[in-house]
C-alpha cells in the first residue's frame, strides 16, 4: 500500500475516485460499521429541514454537479 505522501500528489478527481472506491468497499456489509451518534442527529435535522421546506430533494447527478461547481473539481 502507498503512503500518505503519494495521496497528497493526487488530483482532486483522483482523490474522489479513491474515496468512492473506499466507501463502496466499506459499505458492502453495513453491519460491520456502526454509525456515529452525530450521524443520527444530522439525519434528524435534515428531515426537519425537509419537512419545513428549507431542504429540497435533488437527484444524485445534480447533487454531484452542484458539489463539483462549489468545490471547483479539477
N, CA, C and O atoms as a Tripos MOL2 file, in Angstrom:
@<TRIPOS>MOLECULE
protein
  296   295    74     0     0
PROTEIN
NO_CHARGES

@<TRIPOS>ATOM
      1 N           0.8380   -1.1800    0.0000 N.3       1 UNK1
      2 CA          0.0000    0.0000    0.0000 C.3       1 UNK1
      3 C           0.8780    1.2350    0.0000 C.2       1 UNK1
      4 O           1.9300    1.2670    0.6380 O.2       1 UNK1
      5 N           0.4260    2.2680   -0.7340 N.am      2 UNK2
      6 CA          1.1710    3.5140   -0.7990 C.3       2 UNK2
      7 C           1.0970    4.2700    0.5150 C.2       2 UNK2
      8 O           0.4190    3.8600    1.4570 O.2       2 UNK2
      9 N           1.8120    5.3820    0.5530 N.am      3 UNK3
     10 CA          1.7850    6.1630    1.7820 C.3       3 UNK3
     11 C           1.0500    7.4810    1.5770 C.2       3 UNK3
     12 O           0.6220    7.8000    0.4670 O.2       3 UNK3
     13 N           0.9110    8.2350    2.6470 N.am      4 UNK4
     14 CA          0.1590    9.4860    2.6190 C.3       4 UNK4
     15 C           0.7780   10.4880    1.6600 C.2       4 UNK4
     16 O           0.0490   11.2470    1.0220 O.2       4 UNK4
     17 N           2.0860   10.5150    1.5390 N.am      5 UNK5
     18 CA          2.7510   11.4340    0.6200 C.3       5 UNK5
     19 C           2.2750   11.2150   -0.8070 C.2       5 UNK5
     20 O           2.0820   12.1780   -1.5490 O.2       5 UNK5
     21 N           2.0850    9.9680   -1.1970 N.am      6 UNK6
     22 CA          1.5890    9.6640   -2.5360 C.3       6 UNK6
     23 C           0.1640   10.1660   -2.7200 C.2       6 UNK6
     24 O          -0.1910   10.6300   -3.8040 O.2       6 UNK6
     25 N          -0.6490   10.0810   -1.6870 N.am      7 UNK7
     26 CA         -2.0260   10.5670   -1.7670 C.3       7 UNK7
     27 C          -2.0750   12.0770   -1.9720 C.2       7 UNK7
     28 O          -2.9350   12.5850   -2.6910 O.2       7 UNK7
     29 N          -1.1600   12.7830   -1.3450 N.am      8 UNK8
     30 CA         -1.1240   14.2410   -1.4650 C.3       8 UNK8
     31 C          -0.8240   14.6810   -2.8900 C.2       8 UNK8
     32 O          -1.1640   15.7980   -3.2780 O.2       8 UNK8
     33 N          -0.1970   13.8230   -3.6620 N.am      9 UNK9
     34 CA          0.1680   14.1550   -5.0420 C.3       9 UNK9
     35 C          -0.9870   13.9370   -6.0270 C.2       9 UNK9
     36 O          -0.8900   14.3350   -7.1880 O.2       9 UNK9
     37 N          -2.0580   13.3200   -5.5830 N.am     10 UNK10
     38 CA         -3.1830   13.0470   -6.4760 C.3      10 UNK10
     39 C          -4.0130   14.3020   -6.6950 C.2      10 UNK10
     40 O          -4.0590   15.1840   -5.8370 O.2      10 UNK10
     41 N          -4.6660   14.3770   -7.8430 N.am     11 UNK11
     42 CA         -5.5800   15.4850   -8.1190 C.3      11 UNK11
     43 C          -6.8620   15.2810   -7.3060 C.2      11 UNK11
     44 O          -7.0880   14.2050   -6.7520 O.2      11 UNK11
     45 N          -7.6890   16.3130   -7.2400 N.am     12 UNK12
     46 CA         -8.9680   16.1870   -6.5390 C.3      12 UNK12
     47 C          -9.8080   15.0750   -7.1550 C.2      12 UNK12
     48 O         -10.4340   14.2910   -6.4410 O.2      12 UNK12
     49 N          -9.8170   15.0110   -8.4820 N.am     13 UNK13
     50 CA        -10.6000   13.9740   -9.1570 C.3      13 UNK13
     51 C         -10.1190   12.5810   -8.7660 C.2      13 UNK13
     52 O         -10.9310   11.6970   -8.4960 O.2      13 UNK13
     53 N          -8.8230   12.3840   -8.7360 N.am     14 UNK14
     54 CA         -8.2700   11.0790   -8.3690 C.3      14 UNK14
     55 C          -8.5950   10.7450   -6.9130 C.2      14 UNK14
     56 O          -8.9030    9.5980   -6.5900 O.2      14 UNK14
     57 N          -8.5250   11.7500   -6.0360 N.am     15 UNK15
     58 CA         -8.8450   11.5250   -4.6300 C.3      15 UNK15
     59 C         -10.3180   11.1440   -4.4680 C.2      15 UNK15
     60 O         -10.6480   10.2550   -3.6830 O.2      15 UNK15
     61 N         -11.2000   11.8140   -5.2070 N.am     16 UNK16
     62 CA        -12.6230   11.4840   -5.1240 C.3      16 UNK16
     63 C         -12.8940   10.0710   -5.6180 C.2      16 UNK16
     64 O         -13.7160    9.3570   -5.0440 O.2      16 UNK16
     65 N         -12.2150    9.6690   -6.6700 N.am     17 UNK17
     66 CA        -12.3610    8.3040   -7.1820 C.3      17 UNK17
     67 C         -11.9330    7.3010   -6.1210 C.2      17 UNK17
     68 O         -12.5940    6.2820   -5.9180 O.2      17 UNK17
     69 N         -10.8180    7.5930   -5.4400 N.am     18 UNK18
     70 CA        -10.3360    6.6980   -4.3820 C.3      18 UNK18
     71 C         -11.3230    6.6630   -3.2110 C.2      18 UNK18
     72 O         -11.5810    5.6020   -2.6450 O.2      18 UNK18
     73 N         -11.8780    7.8430   -2.8480 N.am     19 UNK19
     74 CA        -12.8430    7.8920   -1.7500 C.3      19 UNK19
     75 C         -14.0860    7.0760   -2.0810 C.2      19 UNK19
     76 O         -14.5960    6.3400   -1.2360 O.2      19 UNK19
     77 N         -14.5710    7.2080   -3.3090 N.am     20 UNK20
     78 CA        -15.7540    6.4500   -3.7170 C.3      20 UNK20
     79 C         -15.4790    4.9550   -3.6820 C.2      20 UNK20
     80 O         -16.3320    4.1700   -3.2680 O.2      20 UNK20
     81 N         -14.2800    4.5620   -4.1190 N.am     21 UNK21
     82 CA        -13.9250    3.1350   -4.0990 C.3      21 UNK21
     83 C         -13.8320    2.6270   -2.6650 C.2      21 UNK21
     84 O         -14.2970    1.5270   -2.3670 O.2      21 UNK21
     85 N         -13.2330    3.4200   -1.7730 N.am     22 UNK22
     86 CA        -13.1370    3.0280   -0.3680 C.3      22 UNK22
     87 C         -14.5290    2.9160    0.2580 C.2      22 UNK22
     88 O         -14.8200    1.9580    0.9730 O.2      22 UNK22
     89 N         -15.3890    3.9120   -0.0190 N.am     23 UNK23
     90 CA        -16.7340    3.8860    0.5520 C.3      23 UNK23
     91 C         -17.5170    2.6760    0.0550 C.2      23 UNK23
     92 O         -18.2160    2.0140    0.8230 O.2      23 UNK23
     93 N         -17.3920    2.4000   -1.2330 N.am     24 UNK24
     94 CA        -18.0990    1.2420   -1.7870 C.3      24 UNK24
     95 C         -17.6470   -0.0320   -1.0910 C.2      24 UNK24
     96 O         -18.4700   -0.8830   -0.7550 O.2      24 UNK24
     97 N         -16.3500   -0.1670   -0.8750 N.am     25 UNK25
     98 CA        -15.8210   -1.3530   -0.2220 C.3      25 UNK25
     99 C         -16.2980   -1.4340    1.2270 C.2      25 UNK25
    100 O         -16.7010   -2.5010    1.6900 O.2      25 UNK25
    101 N         -16.2510   -0.2980    1.9500 N.am     26 UNK26
    102 CA        -16.6730   -0.2950    3.3440 C.3      26 UNK26
    103 C         -18.1620   -0.5430    3.5090 C.2      26 UNK26
    104 O         -18.5860   -1.1400    4.4980 O.2      26 UNK26
    105 N         -18.9540   -0.0940    2.5590 N.am     27 UNK27
    106 CA        -20.4080   -0.1780    2.7150 C.3      27 UNK27
    107 C         -21.0090   -1.4810    2.2050 C.2      27 UNK27
    108 O         -22.2270   -1.6530    2.2540 O.2      27 UNK27
    109 N         -20.1990   -2.3810    1.7260 N.am     28 UNK28
    110 CA        -20.7290   -3.6680    1.2500 C.3      28 UNK28
    111 C         -21.4540   -4.4060    2.3500 C.2      28 UNK28
    112 O         -22.4920   -5.0210    2.1060 O.2      28 UNK28
    113 N         -20.9220   -4.3530    3.5600 N.am     29 UNK29
    114 CA        -21.5700   -5.0020    4.7000 C.3      29 UNK29
    115 C         -21.7560   -3.9500    5.7760 C.2      29 UNK29
    116 O         -20.8770   -3.7440    6.6120 O.2      29 UNK29
    117 N         -22.9050   -3.2830    5.7550 N.am     30 UNK30
    118 CA        -23.1340   -2.1660    6.6610 C.3      30 UNK30
    119 C         -23.2380   -2.5860    8.1240 C.2      30 UNK30
    120 O         -23.2330   -1.7290    9.0080 O.2      30 UNK30
    121 N         -23.3310   -3.8570    8.3910 N.am     31 UNK31
    122 CA        -23.3610   -4.3190    9.7730 C.3      31 UNK31
    123 C         -21.9950   -4.2450   10.4390 C.2      31 UNK31
    124 O         -21.8990   -4.2960   11.6650 O.2      31 UNK31
    125 N         -20.9530   -4.1260    9.6530 N.am     32 UNK32
    126 CA        -19.6010   -4.0790   10.2020 C.3      32 UNK32
    127 C         -19.2250   -2.6920   10.7160 C.2      32 UNK32
    128 O         -18.2980   -2.5670   11.5150 O.2      32 UNK32
    129 N         -19.9280   -1.6460   10.2720 N.am     33 UNK33
    130 CA        -19.5730   -0.2820   10.6420 C.3      33 UNK33
    131 C         -20.7470    0.3580   11.3720 C.2      33 UNK33
    132 O         -21.8450    0.4610   10.8250 O.2      33 UNK33
    133 N         -20.5120    0.7870   12.6040 N.am     34 UNK34
    134 CA        -21.5460    1.4770   13.3640 C.3      34 UNK34
    135 C         -21.5200    2.9540   13.0110 C.2      34 UNK34
    136 O         -20.4560    3.5680   12.9460 O.2      34 UNK34
    137 N         -22.6970    3.5190   12.7850 N.am     35 UNK35
    138 CA        -22.7880    4.9490   12.5380 C.3      35 UNK35
    139 C         -22.5350    5.6960   13.8400 C.2      35 UNK35
    140 O         -22.9950    5.2700   14.8990 O.2      35 UNK35
    141 N         -21.8110    6.8010   13.7690 N.am     36 UNK36
    142 CA        -21.5800    7.5820   14.9840 C.3      36 UNK36
    143 C         -22.8690    8.2980   15.4110 C.2      36 UNK36
    144 O         -23.7790    8.4850   14.6030 O.2      36 UNK36
    145 N         -22.9350    8.6920   16.6800 N.am     37 UNK37
    146 CA        -24.1330    9.3460   17.2120 C.3      37 UNK37
    147 C         -24.4760   10.6280   16.4550 C.2      37 UNK37
    148 O         -25.6510   10.9340   16.2550 O.2      37 UNK37
    149 N         -23.4500   11.3810   16.0310 N.am     38 UNK38
    150 CA        -23.7110   12.6440   15.3420 C.3      38 UNK38
    151 C         -24.4700   12.4200   14.0360 C.2      38 UNK38
    152 O         -25.1830   13.3090   13.5700 O.2      38 UNK38
    153 N         -24.3170   11.2300   13.4450 N.am     39 UNK39
    154 CA        -24.9640   10.9500   12.1700 C.3      39 UNK39
    155 C         -26.4830   10.9060   12.3400 C.2      39 UNK39
    156 O         -27.2160   11.4480   11.5130 O.2      39 UNK39
    157 N         -26.9530   10.2660   13.4010 N.am     40 UNK40
    158 CA        -28.3940   10.2090   13.6720 C.3      40 UNK40
    159 C         -28.9420   11.6240   13.8760 C.2      40 UNK40
    160 O         -30.0120   11.9600   13.3680 O.2      40 UNK40
    161 N         -28.2100   12.4400   14.6120 N.am     41 UNK41
    162 CA        -28.6240   13.8290   14.8530 C.3      41 UNK41
    163 C         -28.6920   14.6030   13.5480 C.2      41 UNK41
    164 O         -29.6440   15.3460   13.3070 O.2      41 UNK41
    165 N         -27.6920   14.4300   12.7140 N.am     42 UNK42
    166 CA        -27.6410   15.1290   11.4260 C.3      42 UNK42
    167 C         -28.7990   14.7090   10.5250 C.2      42 UNK42
    168 O         -29.4160   15.5510    9.8720 O.2      42 UNK42
    169 N         -29.0940   13.4210   10.4860 N.am     43 UNK43
    170 CA        -30.2180   12.9380    9.6870 C.3      43 UNK43
    171 C         -31.5510   13.4960   10.1980 C.2      43 UNK43
    172 O         -32.4250   13.8580    9.4100 O.2      43 UNK43
    173 N         -31.6930   13.5590   11.5090 N.am     44 UNK44
    174 CA        -32.9190   14.1110   12.1010 C.3      44 UNK44
    175 C         -33.0760   15.5870   11.7180 C.2      44 UNK44
    176 O         -34.1700   16.0260   11.3650 O.2      44 UNK44
    177 N         -31.9720   16.3550   11.7900 N.am     45 UNK45
    178 CA        -32.0200   17.7730   11.4290 C.3      45 UNK45
    179 C         -32.3640   17.9550    9.9450 C.2      45 UNK45
    180 O         -33.1200   18.8580    9.5870 O.2      45 UNK45
    181 N         -31.8180   17.1100    9.1000 N.am     46 UNK46
    182 CA        -32.1270   17.1820    7.6670 C.3      46 UNK46
    183 C         -33.6000   16.8680    7.4250 C.2      46 UNK46
    184 O         -34.2550   17.5310    6.6200 O.2      46 UNK46
    185 N         -34.1160   15.8640    8.1160 N.am     47 UNK47
    186 CA        -35.5350   15.5020    7.9720 C.3      47 UNK47
    187 C         -36.4300   16.6750    8.3810 C.2      47 UNK47
    188 O         -37.4400   16.9390    7.7290 O.2      47 UNK47
    189 N         -36.0650   17.3780    9.4580 N.am     48 UNK48
    190 CA        -36.8370   18.5440    9.8880 C.3      48 UNK48
    191 C         -36.7930   19.6520    8.8330 C.2      48 UNK48
    192 O         -37.8160   20.2740    8.5480 O.2      48 UNK48
    193 N         -35.6090   19.9030    8.2470 N.am     49 UNK49
    194 CA        -35.4960   20.9240    7.2070 C.3      49 UNK49
    195 C         -36.3140   20.5320    5.9820 C.2      49 UNK49
    196 O         -36.9230   21.3920    5.3450 O.2      49 UNK49
    197 N         -36.3340   19.2590    5.6490 N.am     50 UNK50
    198 CA        -37.1230   18.7770    4.5160 C.3      50 UNK50
    199 C         -38.6150   18.9840    4.7780 C.2      50 UNK50
    200 O         -39.3440   19.4530    3.9040 O.2      50 UNK50
    201 N         -39.0600   18.6370    5.9720 N.am     51 UNK51
    202 CA        -40.4740   18.7950    6.3260 C.3      51 UNK51
    203 C         -40.9130   20.2540    6.3150 C.2      51 UNK51
    204 O         -42.0510   20.5630    5.9620 O.2      51 UNK51
    205 N         -39.9980   21.1560    6.7060 N.am     52 UNK52
    206 CA        -40.3490   22.5770    6.7730 C.3      52 UNK52
    207 C         -40.1770   23.2900    5.4340 C.2      52 UNK52
    208 O         -40.5330   24.4610    5.3040 O.2      52 UNK52
    209 N         -39.6290   22.5850    4.4340 N.am     53 UNK53
    210 CA        -39.4260   23.2000    3.1260 C.3      53 UNK53
    211 C         -38.0940   23.9030    2.9660 C.2      53 UNK53
    212 O         -37.8030   24.4450    1.9000 O.2      53 UNK53
    213 N         -37.2720   23.9020    4.0210 N.am     54 UNK54
    214 CA        -35.9440   24.5190    3.9420 C.3      54 UNK54
    215 C         -34.9860   23.6900    3.0780 C.2      54 UNK54
    216 O         -34.0480   24.2270    2.4890 O.2      54 UNK54
    217 N         -35.2280   22.4070    3.0100 N.am     55 UNK55
    218 CA        -34.3670   21.4660    2.2910 C.3      55 UNK55
    219 C         -35.1340   20.9350    1.0950 C.2      55 UNK55
    220 O         -36.3200   20.6220    1.1960 O.2      55 UNK55
    221 N         -34.4540   20.8350   -0.0380 N.am     56 UNK56
    222 CA        -35.0940   20.3080   -1.2410 C.3      56 UNK56
    223 C         -34.3760   19.0300   -1.6730 C.2      56 UNK56
    224 O         -33.1580   18.9120   -1.5380 O.2      56 UNK56
    225 N         -35.1430   18.0850   -2.1910 N.am     57 UNK57
    226 CA        -34.5720   16.8340   -2.6890 C.3      57 UNK57
    227 C         -34.1260   17.0410   -4.1320 C.2      57 UNK57
    228 O         -34.8800   17.5470   -4.9640 O.2      57 UNK57
    229 N         -32.8880   16.6410   -4.4130 N.am     58 UNK58
    230 CA        -32.3860   16.6580   -5.7870 C.3      58 UNK58
    231 C         -31.7780   15.2970   -6.0720 C.2      58 UNK58
    232 O         -31.3940   14.5800   -5.1480 O.2      58 UNK58
    233 N         -31.6860   14.9310   -7.3620 N.am     59 UNK59
    234 CA        -31.1270   13.6210   -7.6870 C.3      59 UNK59
    235 C         -29.6050   13.6570   -7.5480 C.2      59 UNK59
    236 O         -28.9910   14.7220   -7.4830 O.2      59 UNK59
    237 N         -29.0230   12.4660   -7.5040 N.am     60 UNK60
    238 CA        -27.5900   12.3290   -7.2490 C.3      60 UNK60
    239 C         -26.7450   13.0080   -8.3290 C.2      60 UNK60
    240 O         -25.7240   13.6160   -8.0060 O.2      60 UNK60
    241 N         -27.1340   12.9220   -9.5740 N.am     61 UNK61
    242 CA        -26.3730   13.5490  -10.6620 C.3      61 UNK61
    243 C         -26.3150   15.0600  -10.4400 C.2      61 UNK61
    244 O         -25.2530   15.6680  -10.5730 O.2      61 UNK61
    245 N         -27.4510   15.6620  -10.1040 N.am     62 UNK62
    246 CA        -27.4940   17.1050   -9.8490 C.3      62 UNK62
    247 C         -26.7030   17.4670   -8.5980 C.2      62 UNK62
    248 O         -26.0170   18.4890   -8.5750 O.2      62 UNK62
    249 N         -26.7900   16.6520   -7.5710 N.am     63 UNK63
    250 CA        -26.0300   16.9050   -6.3400 C.3      63 UNK63
    251 C         -24.5320   16.9210   -6.6270 C.2      63 UNK63
    252 O         -23.8140   17.8040   -6.1580 O.2      63 UNK63
    253 N         -24.0620   15.9390   -7.4010 N.am     64 UNK64
    254 CA        -22.6300   15.9010   -7.7300 C.3      64 UNK64
    255 C         -22.2350   17.1120   -8.5660 C.2      64 UNK64
    256 O         -21.1520   17.6680   -8.3810 O.2      64 UNK64
    257 N         -23.1130   17.5260   -9.4910 N.am     65 UNK65
    258 CA        -22.8140   18.6890  -10.3170 C.3      65 UNK65
    259 C         -22.6570   19.9380   -9.4440 C.2      65 UNK65
    260 O         -21.7240   20.7210   -9.6200 O.2      65 UNK65
    261 N         -23.5790   20.1040   -8.5090 N.am     66 UNK66
    262 CA        -23.5210   21.2670   -7.6290 C.3      66 UNK66
    263 C         -22.2730   21.2440   -6.7410 C.2      66 UNK66
    264 O         -21.6300   22.2740   -6.5390 O.2      66 UNK66
    265 N         -21.9420   20.0790   -6.2210 N.am     67 UNK67
    266 CA        -20.7400   19.9670   -5.3880 C.3      67 UNK67
    267 C         -19.4770   20.2390   -6.1790 C.2      67 UNK67
    268 O         -18.5750   20.9270   -5.7010 O.2      67 UNK67
    269 N         -19.4080   19.7010   -7.3920 N.am     68 UNK68
    270 CA        -18.2390   19.9530   -8.2350 C.3      68 UNK68
    271 C         -18.1070   21.4340   -8.5530 C.2      68 UNK68
    272 O         -17.0020   21.9770   -8.5480 O.2      68 UNK68
    273 N         -19.2240   22.0860   -8.8290 N.am     69 UNK69
    274 CA        -19.2120   23.5190   -9.1230 C.3      69 UNK69
    275 C         -18.7400   24.2910   -7.8810 C.2      69 UNK69
    276 O         -17.9220   25.2050   -7.9840 O.2      69 UNK69
    277 N         -19.2600   23.9160   -6.7240 N.am     70 UNK70
    278 CA        -18.9060   24.6080   -5.4790 C.3      70 UNK70
    279 C         -17.4230   24.4600   -5.1440 C.2      70 UNK70
    280 O         -16.7790   25.4140   -4.7090 O.2      70 UNK70
    281 N         -16.8850   23.2480   -5.3510 N.am     71 UNK71
    282 CA        -15.5240   22.9780   -4.9300 C.3      71 UNK71
    283 C         -14.5270   22.9700   -6.0860 C.2      71 UNK71
    284 O         -13.3790   22.5610   -5.9130 O.2      71 UNK71
    285 N         -14.9590   23.4180   -7.2590 N.am     72 UNK72
    286 CA        -14.0750   23.5640   -8.4230 C.3      72 UNK72
    287 C         -13.2020   22.3440   -8.6560 C.2      72 UNK72
    288 O         -11.9740   22.4170   -8.6170 O.2      72 UNK72
    289 N         -13.8700   21.2110   -8.9020 N.am     73 UNK73
    290 CA        -13.1380   19.9610   -9.1480 C.3      73 UNK73
    291 C         -12.2130   20.1240  -10.3390 C.2      73 UNK73
    292 O         -12.5370   20.7940  -11.3190 O.2      73 UNK73
    293 N         -11.0470   19.4890  -10.2270 N.am     74 UNK74
    294 CA        -10.0640   19.5020  -11.3310 C.3      74 UNK74
    295 C         -10.6440   18.9560  -12.6010 C.2      74 UNK74
    296 O          -9.9540   18.8970  -13.6190 O.2      74 UNK74
@<TRIPOS>BOND
     1     1     2 1
     2     2     3 1
     3     3     4 2
     4     3     5 am
     5     5     6 1
     6     6     7 1
     7     7     8 2
     8     7     9 am
     9     9    10 1
    10    10    11 1
    11    11    12 2
    12    11    13 am
    13    13    14 1
    14    14    15 1
    15    15    16 2
    16    15    17 am
    17    17    18 1
    18    18    19 1
    19    19    20 2
    20    19    21 am
    21    21    22 1
    22    22    23 1
    23    23    24 2
    24    23    25 am
    25    25    26 1
    26    26    27 1
    27    27    28 2
    28    27    29 am
    29    29    30 1
    30    30    31 1
    31    31    32 2
    32    31    33 am
    33    33    34 1
    34    34    35 1
    35    35    36 2
    36    35    37 am
    37    37    38 1
    38    38    39 1
    39    39    40 2
    40    39    41 am
    41    41    42 1
    42    42    43 1
    43    43    44 2
    44    43    45 am
    45    45    46 1
    46    46    47 1
    47    47    48 2
    48    47    49 am
    49    49    50 1
    50    50    51 1
    51    51    52 2
    52    51    53 am
    53    53    54 1
    54    54    55 1
    55    55    56 2
    56    55    57 am
    57    57    58 1
    58    58    59 1
    59    59    60 2
    60    59    61 am
    61    61    62 1
    62    62    63 1
    63    63    64 2
    64    63    65 am
    65    65    66 1
    66    66    67 1
    67    67    68 2
    68    67    69 am
    69    69    70 1
    70    70    71 1
    71    71    72 2
    72    71    73 am
    73    73    74 1
    74    74    75 1
    75    75    76 2
    76    75    77 am
    77    77    78 1
    78    78    79 1
    79    79    80 2
    80    79    81 am
    81    81    82 1
    82    82    83 1
    83    83    84 2
    84    83    85 am
    85    85    86 1
    86    86    87 1
    87    87    88 2
    88    87    89 am
    89    89    90 1
    90    90    91 1
    91    91    92 2
    92    91    93 am
    93    93    94 1
    94    94    95 1
    95    95    96 2
    96    95    97 am
    97    97    98 1
    98    98    99 1
    99    99   100 2
   100    99   101 am
   101   101   102 1
   102   102   103 1
   103   103   104 2
   104   103   105 am
   105   105   106 1
   106   106   107 1
   107   107   108 2
   108   107   109 am
   109   109   110 1
   110   110   111 1
   111   111   112 2
   112   111   113 am
   113   113   114 1
   114   114   115 1
   115   115   116 2
   116   115   117 am
   117   117   118 1
   118   118   119 1
   119   119   120 2
   120   119   121 am
   121   121   122 1
   122   122   123 1
   123   123   124 2
   124   123   125 am
   125   125   126 1
   126   126   127 1
   127   127   128 2
   128   127   129 am
   129   129   130 1
   130   130   131 1
   131   131   132 2
   132   131   133 am
   133   133   134 1
   134   134   135 1
   135   135   136 2
   136   135   137 am
   137   137   138 1
   138   138   139 1
   139   139   140 2
   140   139   141 am
   141   141   142 1
   142   142   143 1
   143   143   144 2
   144   143   145 am
   145   145   146 1
   146   146   147 1
   147   147   148 2
   148   147   149 am
   149   149   150 1
   150   150   151 1
   151   151   152 2
   152   151   153 am
   153   153   154 1
   154   154   155 1
   155   155   156 2
   156   155   157 am
   157   157   158 1
   158   158   159 1
   159   159   160 2
   160   159   161 am
   161   161   162 1
   162   162   163 1
   163   163   164 2
   164   163   165 am
   165   165   166 1
   166   166   167 1
   167   167   168 2
   168   167   169 am
   169   169   170 1
   170   170   171 1
   171   171   172 2
   172   171   173 am
   173   173   174 1
   174   174   175 1
   175   175   176 2
   176   175   177 am
   177   177   178 1
   178   178   179 1
   179   179   180 2
   180   179   181 am
   181   181   182 1
   182   182   183 1
   183   183   184 2
   184   183   185 am
   185   185   186 1
   186   186   187 1
   187   187   188 2
   188   187   189 am
   189   189   190 1
   190   190   191 1
   191   191   192 2
   192   191   193 am
   193   193   194 1
   194   194   195 1
   195   195   196 2
   196   195   197 am
   197   197   198 1
   198   198   199 1
   199   199   200 2
   200   199   201 am
   201   201   202 1
   202   202   203 1
   203   203   204 2
   204   203   205 am
   205   205   206 1
   206   206   207 1
   207   207   208 2
   208   207   209 am
   209   209   210 1
   210   210   211 1
   211   211   212 2
   212   211   213 am
   213   213   214 1
   214   214   215 1
   215   215   216 2
   216   215   217 am
   217   217   218 1
   218   218   219 1
   219   219   220 2
   220   219   221 am
   221   221   222 1
   222   222   223 1
   223   223   224 2
   224   223   225 am
   225   225   226 1
   226   226   227 1
   227   227   228 2
   228   227   229 am
   229   229   230 1
   230   230   231 1
   231   231   232 2
   232   231   233 am
   233   233   234 1
   234   234   235 1
   235   235   236 2
   236   235   237 am
   237   237   238 1
   238   238   239 1
   239   239   240 2
   240   239   241 am
   241   241   242 1
   242   242   243 1
   243   243   244 2
   244   243   245 am
   245   245   246 1
   246   246   247 1
   247   247   248 2
   248   247   249 am
   249   249   250 1
   250   250   251 1
   251   251   252 2
   252   251   253 am
   253   253   254 1
   254   254   255 1
   255   255   256 2
   256   255   257 am
   257   257   258 1
   258   258   259 1
   259   259   260 2
   260   259   261 am
   261   261   262 1
   262   262   263 1
   263   263   264 2
   264   263   265 am
   265   265   266 1
   266   266   267 1
   267   267   268 2
   268   267   269 am
   269   269   270 1
   270   270   271 1
   271   271   272 2
   272   271   273 am
   273   273   274 1
   274   274   275 1
   275   275   276 2
   276   275   277 am
   277   277   278 1
   278   278   279 1
   279   279   280 2
   280   279   281 am
   281   281   282 1
   282   282   283 1
   283   283   284 2
   284   283   285 am
   285   285   286 1
   286   286   287 1
   287   287   288 2
   288   287   289 am
   289   289   290 1
   290   290   291 1
   291   291   292 2
   292   291   293 am
   293   293   294 1
   294   294   295 1
   295   295   296 2
@<TRIPOS>SUBSTRUCTURE
     1 UNK1         2 RESIDUE 1 A UNK
     2 UNK2         6 RESIDUE 1 A UNK
     3 UNK3        10 RESIDUE 1 A UNK
     4 UNK4        14 RESIDUE 1 A UNK
     5 UNK5        18 RESIDUE 1 A UNK
     6 UNK6        22 RESIDUE 1 A UNK
     7 UNK7        26 RESIDUE 1 A UNK
     8 UNK8        30 RESIDUE 1 A UNK
     9 UNK9        34 RESIDUE 1 A UNK
    10 UNK10       38 RESIDUE 1 A UNK
    11 UNK11       42 RESIDUE 1 A UNK
    12 UNK12       46 RESIDUE 1 A UNK
    13 UNK13       50 RESIDUE 1 A UNK
    14 UNK14       54 RESIDUE 1 A UNK
    15 UNK15       58 RESIDUE 1 A UNK
    16 UNK16       62 RESIDUE 1 A UNK
    17 UNK17       66 RESIDUE 1 A UNK
    18 UNK18       70 RESIDUE 1 A UNK
    19 UNK19       74 RESIDUE 1 A UNK
    20 UNK20       78 RESIDUE 1 A UNK
    21 UNK21       82 RESIDUE 1 A UNK
    22 UNK22       86 RESIDUE 1 A UNK
    23 UNK23       90 RESIDUE 1 A UNK
    24 UNK24       94 RESIDUE 1 A UNK
    25 UNK25       98 RESIDUE 1 A UNK
    26 UNK26      102 RESIDUE 1 A UNK
    27 UNK27      106 RESIDUE 1 A UNK
    28 UNK28      110 RESIDUE 1 A UNK
    29 UNK29      114 RESIDUE 1 A UNK
    30 UNK30      118 RESIDUE 1 A UNK
    31 UNK31      122 RESIDUE 1 A UNK
    32 UNK32      126 RESIDUE 1 A UNK
    33 UNK33      130 RESIDUE 1 A UNK
    34 UNK34      134 RESIDUE 1 A UNK
    35 UNK35      138 RESIDUE 1 A UNK
    36 UNK36      142 RESIDUE 1 A UNK
    37 UNK37      146 RESIDUE 1 A UNK
    38 UNK38      150 RESIDUE 1 A UNK
    39 UNK39      154 RESIDUE 1 A UNK
    40 UNK40      158 RESIDUE 1 A UNK
    41 UNK41      162 RESIDUE 1 A UNK
    42 UNK42      166 RESIDUE 1 A UNK
    43 UNK43      170 RESIDUE 1 A UNK
    44 UNK44      174 RESIDUE 1 A UNK
    45 UNK45      178 RESIDUE 1 A UNK
    46 UNK46      182 RESIDUE 1 A UNK
    47 UNK47      186 RESIDUE 1 A UNK
    48 UNK48      190 RESIDUE 1 A UNK
    49 UNK49      194 RESIDUE 1 A UNK
    50 UNK50      198 RESIDUE 1 A UNK
    51 UNK51      202 RESIDUE 1 A UNK
    52 UNK52      206 RESIDUE 1 A UNK
    53 UNK53      210 RESIDUE 1 A UNK
    54 UNK54      214 RESIDUE 1 A UNK
    55 UNK55      218 RESIDUE 1 A UNK
    56 UNK56      222 RESIDUE 1 A UNK
    57 UNK57      226 RESIDUE 1 A UNK
    58 UNK58      230 RESIDUE 1 A UNK
    59 UNK59      234 RESIDUE 1 A UNK
    60 UNK60      238 RESIDUE 1 A UNK
    61 UNK61      242 RESIDUE 1 A UNK
    62 UNK62      246 RESIDUE 1 A UNK
    63 UNK63      250 RESIDUE 1 A UNK
    64 UNK64      254 RESIDUE 1 A UNK
    65 UNK65      258 RESIDUE 1 A UNK
    66 UNK66      262 RESIDUE 1 A UNK
    67 UNK67      266 RESIDUE 1 A UNK
    68 UNK68      270 RESIDUE 1 A UNK
    69 UNK69      274 RESIDUE 1 A UNK
    70 UNK70      278 RESIDUE 1 A UNK
    71 UNK71      282 RESIDUE 1 A UNK
    72 UNK72      286 RESIDUE 1 A UNK
    73 UNK73      290 RESIDUE 1 A UNK
    74 UNK74      294 RESIDUE 1 A UNK
